[in-house]
């Protein structure tokens, strides 16, 4: 579930991740005139045709063009967790939401650093971030470093009794990964995966699309934890669940062996990597989906 906003009144109601008739869409992106946004364009994943020139464009070009064509946008996508919105007085929601967005952007800029750089939780900018977030929401806040991958660093953020993952990005990311991952791609693509209702992807709340000049991109997702050891049967079923999704992550490596532990891309049955996504051609996806169903039915007696 996510919180959908009416931009004019900032009233909200709990709905699915899907459509909101109150959104005023730009040409290729759900940028609104101010800051509350949702990306909806599949060209951010596979690229497509430039409507102005008629020529093919990359996904990165599509994202950066959307930002350029919407200069008033603050590049934020998604919405704050609904439990946070509940803590904000109705008359102060617009102001407080923007304050929180800016808090996270400031933290992302501070954490934009080489891969193996670690920051202590008692550093001034970390303490200030937690203090201001607590003041805005009236809830206790904690943050703890989890791990670093090839693209960014993950931090467990606790607000009240709820846990989230804050992802900041590396300043020295491998150029090969930068073609489809990082602060430009991941925040722009994550809402599309959630919008399509792919249950195999982690829940995305909100983030900011970075640019080549503004290294303030970040993502906030649900904290997933699984200590389970998967049997070969469970591991195969996990692969089948991805095949049946409308969006796939080609960089996920499924190793069929006993007691496969969670890796940096998959936790439990959730893909937490929302960067290197690809939309399959409709006919190919239909074939894979039907094949996955047949395998499940034959081997696992699944309807």
C-alpha positions as CSV (number, residue, x, y, z in Angstrom):
1,X,0.0,0.0,0.0
2,X,1.2,3.5,-0.7
3,X,-0.1,7.0,0.0
4,X,-1.5,8.8,-3.0
5,X,-1.7,12.6,-2.9
6,X,-4.1,15.2,-4.3
7,X,-1.6,17.9,-5.2
8,X,-4.0,20.7,-4.6
9,X,-5.3,19.8,-1.1
10,X,-2.7,17.2,0.0
11,X,-5.5,15.0,1.3
12,X,-4.5,11.4,1.1
13,X,-6.0,8.0,1.1
14,X,-4.5,4.5,1.1
15,X,-4.7,2.8,-2.3
16,X,-2.7,0.3,-4.3
17,X,0.5,1.4,-6.1
18,X,-1.4,2.0,-9.3
19,X,-3.1,4.9,-10.8
20,X,-4.2,8.2,-9.3
21,X,-6.5,10.4,-11.3
22,X,-5.3,13.5,-9.4
23,X,-1.8,13.3,-10.9
24,X,-1.1,15.8,-13.6
25,X,1.4,14.0,-15.9
26,X,4.2,15.6,-17.9
27,X,5.1,14.2,-21.3
28,X,7.0,11.1,-20.2
29,X,7.0,11.3,-16.4
30,X,4.6,11.9,-13.5
31,X,6.4,15.0,-12.5
32,X,4.1,17.5,-10.8
33,X,4.5,21.2,-10.7
34,X,6.1,21.1,-7.2
35,X,7.6,18.0,-5.6
36,X,5.3,15.0,-5.1
37,X,5.9,12.7,-8.0
38,X,5.6,9.3,-9.5
39,X,7.4,7.9,-12.5
40,X,5.2,5.9,-14.8
41,X,7.2,5.7,-18.1
42,X,8.5,2.4,-19.3
43,X,11.0,4.3,-21.5
44,X,13.0,4.8,-18.3
45,X,13.6,1.1,-18.3
46,X,14.1,0.1,-21.9
47,X,14.5,3.4,-23.6
48,X,12.4,4.2,-26.7
49,X,11.7,6.8,-29.3
50,X,12.2,10.5,-28.7
51,X,8.9,12.1,-29.5
52,X,10.6,15.4,-30.5
53,X,13.2,14.0,-32.9
54,X,11.8,10.6,-33.8
55,X,15.1,9.0,-33.1
56,X,15.8,6.2,-30.6
57,X,17.0,7.3,-27.2
58,X,18.4,5.5,-24.3
59,X,16.7,5.1,-20.9
60,X,19.2,7.6,-19.4
61,X,18.4,10.2,-22.1
62,X,14.7,9.7,-21.5
63,X,15.1,10.3,-17.8
64,X,17.3,13.4,-18.1
65,X,15.0,14.8,-20.9
66,X,12.0,14.4,-18.6
67,X,13.9,16.4,-15.9
68,X,14.9,19.1,-18.4
69,X,11.3,19.4,-19.7
70,X,10.0,19.8,-16.1
71,X,12.3,22.4,-14.6
72,X,9.9,23.1,-11.7
73,X,10.1,19.5,-10.5
74,X,12.2,18.7,-7.5
75,X,13.0,15.2,-9.0
76,X,11.3,13.3,-6.1
77,X,9.4,10.1,-6.9
78,X,7.0,8.1,-4.8
79,X,5.5,9.0,-1.5
80,X,6.5,9.0,2.2
81,X,5.5,5.8,4.1
82,X,1.8,6.2,5.1
83,X,2.7,5.8,8.8
84,X,4.8,8.9,8.5
85,X,2.0,10.9,6.9
86,X,-0.3,9.9,9.8
87,X,2.1,11.6,12.2
88,X,2.0,15.0,10.4
89,X,-0.8,17.5,11.2
90,X,-3.0,18.0,8.2
91,X,-2.3,21.7,8.0
92,X,1.4,21.2,7.9
93,X,1.7,18.2,5.5
94,X,3.0,20.0,2.4
95,X,5.6,21.9,4.4
96,X,6.7,18.9,6.4
97,X,6.8,16.5,3.5
98,X,9.2,18.8,1.6
99,X,11.3,19.3,4.7
100,X,11.7,15.5,5.1
101,X,12.5,15.2,1.4
102,X,15.2,17.8,1.7
103,X,16.5,16.0,4.9
104,X,17.0,12.8,2.9
105,X,18.6,14.6,0.0
106,X,21.1,16.2,2.3
107,X,22.0,12.9,3.8
108,X,22.4,11.3,0.4
109,X,24.8,14.1,-0.6
110,X,26.9,13.5,2.5
111,X,27.0,9.8,1.9
112,X,27.9,10.1,-1.8
113,X,31.4,8.8,-1.4
114,X,33.8,6.0,-2.6
115,X,32.6,2.5,-2.0
116,X,34.6,1.6,1.1
117,X,34.0,4.9,2.9
118,X,32.2,4.4,6.2
119,X,30.7,7.0,8.4
120,X,30.2,6.8,12.1
121,X,26.7,7.2,13.5
122,X,27.9,9.9,15.9
123,X,29.1,12.2,13.1
124,X,27.4,15.6,13.2
125,X,25.5,15.4,9.9
126,X,24.1,11.9,10.9
127,X,23.1,13.2,14.4
128,X,21.5,16.3,12.8
129,X,19.5,14.2,10.3
130,X,18.1,11.9,13.0
131,X,17.3,14.8,15.2
132,X,15.4,16.7,12.5
133,X,13.5,13.7,11.3
134,X,12.5,12.9,14.9
135,X,11.3,16.4,15.3
136,X,9.3,16.3,12.0
137,X,7.5,13.0,12.8
138,X,7.5,12.9,16.6
139,X,9.0,9.4,16.5
140,X,12.3,8.0,17.7
141,X,14.9,7.5,15.0
142,X,18.0,5.3,14.5
143,X,20.2,4.5,11.6
144,X,22.7,1.7,11.1
145,X,25.1,0.7,8.3
146,X,24.1,-2.6,6.7
147,X,26.4,-3.3,3.8
148,X,27.8,-1.9,0.5
149,X,27.5,-3.4,-2.9
150,X,28.9,-2.4,-6.3
151,X,26.4,0.4,-6.7
152,X,25.6,1.9,-3.3
153,X,25.5,1.7,0.5
154,X,22.5,0.4,2.5
155,X,21.5,1.7,5.9
156,X,18.8,0.4,8.2
157,X,16.6,3.3,9.3
158,X,14.3,2.8,12.2
159,X,11.5,5.3,12.7
160,X,9.3,4.5,15.7
161,X,8.8,0.7,15.5
162,X,9.1,0.5,11.7
163,X,12.3,-0.4,9.7
164,X,13.3,0.8,6.3
165,X,16.4,0.7,4.0
166,X,18.0,3.9,2.9
167,X,20.2,3.5,-0.1
168,X,22.9,6.1,-1.0
169,X,25.1,5.7,-4.0
170,X,28.9,5.4,-4.6
171,X,30.9,8.2,-6.2
172,X,33.3,5.7,-7.7
173,X,30.8,3.3,-9.3
174,X,32.2,1.1,-12.1
175,X,31.3,2.8,-15.4
176,X,29.9,-0.5,-16.7
177,X,27.3,-0.5,-13.9
178,X,26.6,3.2,-14.4
179,X,24.9,2.3,-17.8
180,X,21.9,0.9,-16.0
181,X,22.3,1.5,-12.3
182,X,22.9,4.3,-9.8
183,X,21.3,7.5,-8.7
184,X,19.8,8.3,-12.1
185,X,18.3,5.0,-13.0
186,X,17.2,3.3,-9.8
187,X,14.9,5.9,-8.2
188,X,13.4,6.5,-11.7
189,X,12.6,2.9,-12.3
190,X,11.6,1.7,-8.9
191,X,8.0,3.2,-8.9
192,X,7.4,1.5,-12.3
193,X,8.1,-1.9,-10.8
194,X,5.9,-1.2,-7.9
195,X,3.2,0.2,-10.1
196,X,3.0,-3.0,-12.1
197,X,2.3,-4.9,-8.9
198,X,5.3,-7.2,-9.1
199,X,5.1,-9.0,-5.8
200,X,8.7,-10.2,-6.2
201,X,10.1,-6.7,-5.8
202,X,10.7,-4.9,-2.5
203,X,8.2,-2.1,-1.7
204,X,9.5,1.3,-2.7
205,X,8.4,4.3,-0.8
206,X,10.2,7.4,-2.2
207,X,13.5,8.7,-3.5
208,X,15.1,11.4,-5.6
209,X,16.5,11.1,-9.1
210,X,20.1,12.3,-9.2
211,X,21.8,13.9,-12.1
212,X,25.3,14.2,-13.4
213,X,25.5,17.5,-11.5
214,X,23.4,16.8,-8.5
215,X,24.5,13.8,-6.4
216,X,21.5,13.8,-4.2
217,X,19.8,10.7,-5.5
218,X,18.6,8.1,-3.0
219,X,15.9,5.4,-2.3
220,X,13.9,4.4,0.7
221,X,12.4,0.9,0.6
222,X,10.9,-1.5,3.0
223,X,13.3,-3.4,5.2
224,X,13.2,-7.1,4.3
225,X,14.8,-9.7,6.5
226,X,15.0,-13.4,6.0
227,X,17.2,-15.9,7.8
228,X,15.6,-18.9,6.1
229,X,17.7,-21.4,4.2
230,X,16.2,-22.3,0.9
231,X,16.0,-25.8,-0.4
232,X,16.5,-26.5,-4.1
233,X,12.7,-26.8,-4.5
234,X,12.2,-23.4,-2.8
235,X,15.0,-21.8,-4.9
236,X,13.4,-23.0,-8.1
237,X,10.1,-21.7,-7.0
238,X,11.8,-18.4,-6.4
239,X,13.1,-18.3,-10.0
240,X,9.6,-19.1,-11.3
241,X,8.1,-16.2,-9.4
242,X,10.5,-13.9,-11.2
243,X,9.7,-15.4,-14.6
244,X,6.0,-14.7,-14.0
245,X,6.7,-11.0,-13.1
246,X,6.1,-8.4,-15.8
247,X,9.5,-6.8,-15.0
248,X,12.6,-8.9,-14.7
249,X,16.1,-8.2,-13.2
250,X,18.6,-9.8,-15.5
251,X,21.5,-9.5,-13.1
252,X,20.0,-11.8,-10.5
253,X,21.9,-15.0,-10.3
254,X,19.8,-18.0,-9.2
255,X,22.0,-20.7,-7.8
256,X,20.2,-24.0,-7.4
257,X,22.0,-25.7,-4.5
258,X,21.1,-26.7,-0.9
259,X,20.9,-24.0,1.7
260,X,21.3,-21.0,-0.5
261,X,21.6,-17.9,1.7
262,X,20.2,-14.5,0.9
263,X,22.4,-12.4,-1.3
264,X,22.8,-8.7,-2.0
265,X,20.1,-8.7,-4.7
266,X,17.5,-11.0,-3.2
267,X,16.3,-11.3,0.4
268,X,13.8,-14.1,1.0
269,X,11.5,-14.0,-2.0
270,X,12.0,-10.2,-2.7
271,X,14.4,-8.6,-5.2
272,X,15.9,-5.6,-3.6
273,X,17.8,-4.5,-6.6
274,X,15.6,-2.1,-8.6
275,X,18.2,-0.7,-10.9
276,X,19.1,-3.0,-13.7
277,X,15.5,-3.7,-14.8
278,X,14.4,-4.9,-18.3
279,X,10.9,-5.1,-19.8
280,X,10.5,-8.3,-21.8
281,X,8.8,-8.2,-25.2
282,X,5.2,-9.2,-24.7
283,X,5.3,-12.4,-26.6
284,X,8.5,-13.5,-24.8
285,X,7.1,-12.7,-21.4
286,X,3.9,-14.6,-22.2
287,X,5.9,-17.6,-23.2
288,X,8.0,-17.5,-20.0
289,X,5.0,-16.9,-17.8
290,X,3.2,-19.9,-19.3
291,X,6.3,-22.0,-19.1
292,X,6.7,-21.1,-15.4
293,X,3.1,-22.0,-14.7
294,X,3.5,-25.4,-16.4
295,X,6.6,-26.2,-14.4
296,X,4.9,-25.2,-11.2
297,X,1.8,-27.3,-12.0
298,X,3.9,-30.3,-13.1
299,X,6.5,-30.4,-10.3
300,X,4.8,-28.7,-7.4
301,X,1.1,-29.4,-8.0
302,X,0.4,-25.7,-8.1
303,X,-2.8,-24.4,-9.6
